[in-house]
Amino acid sequence: MGGLVRRGDKDDLLGYAERLGTDKLCVSSWKAINYDFVEGNNTVLGLMKAAPDKILGYCVVHPRFGEHTLNEIDRCIVKGGMVGAKLYPVAPRWRADEATAFPLMEKLSKLRVPMLVHSDPVQPLLNLADRFPEATIIMAHMGGGGSVANIFATIHDSRRRENVYHDTTTSLVESGTVEEAVRVLGAERVLFGTDYPVLDPYTQLAKIKSAQITEEAKSLVLGGNMMRLIGRRRA
């Protein structure tokens, strides 16, 4: 866990959830992304046991580890109760559409669990969505790539790919992106995120609360959509 803004440990997570009025937290490990995904996933499994009514775990994996990666999905999702996967395809780690990812995508598609994917660059992720239409892909940071123009372009590129959802977390202080995503994709394909503890969760929440969308749409974005997605899981 850990991060640039807060500690990201159990007390920190639960304290922030209480202050924001958050019922459930989807949590993955920064250590699992940058160091050792087994050790990082173990940390999240521990958090899930410590706060089973609050913390929903995401299993972080790297496809180039082959069978070990597939076994980690079994350990953390099938047996461990995690609700989804976190993939971080940033060069030189790997590309989202490279062949090593295909067995992983097939497994996750069959399980019908959502996968949150870092979207830089965007095109390989869109290629992956085209190749695996049964997969549930959450595009992190709305595919921003560091600019509002990229966010708007990626929203429109995602429109015909009905298996692609957008996570509203961005480090940009922008206006209109949430409204555009809801207008183009529909509120059912937009999901609230914070990137906590790296980013300030209050800013990310304010972006949804202040958006010029209906209260029904806000309810979907702020939790309804995610609960629907994790409810589709197969055993």
C-alpha angles and dihedrals in degrees: 000000000000126000147178100286108028139010095254093211125137097274092046093049095047092045092053091046091054094048093049095041092242116165099192135021124206104210135188131172126256088199089058090056099046106026125009121351094200093053092043093048089050088058091054092046087055091051090051091054092046094051108018094162093055114027124072113186131223118205112227114210140169115217096212090073089072116192091012088061093051090048089052090055089053092047098047106029108023096037104014099051100237112157102218149349133264118212123187110192104179121144130286089024096063145299120256092233099045118122094248088070095056099083089047092050092049091053095047091046091054091049089049093220121145120251121209108211128190104236107214108140099023104198097067089053091051088049089053091050090053092050094048107036091167092060120100105225123186110198108217119226092009088278089288103156089194101305140079089227090060091050093054092045093050093048089058093042088055096051099094093040099083093183092063120092127183126233109211096216114121135151089224123098097222138146131220100027096103091047091049093049091051091046096048103032101025125247090271091071099050121089131190118238137166109193084221131205090027094052132036108264093205091062091049092050092047089056090063097038092053096043117119094240132110123278088243090056091049090052091053094047094046096055115316094089095048094050089050092051096049089046090064093067120131122217 
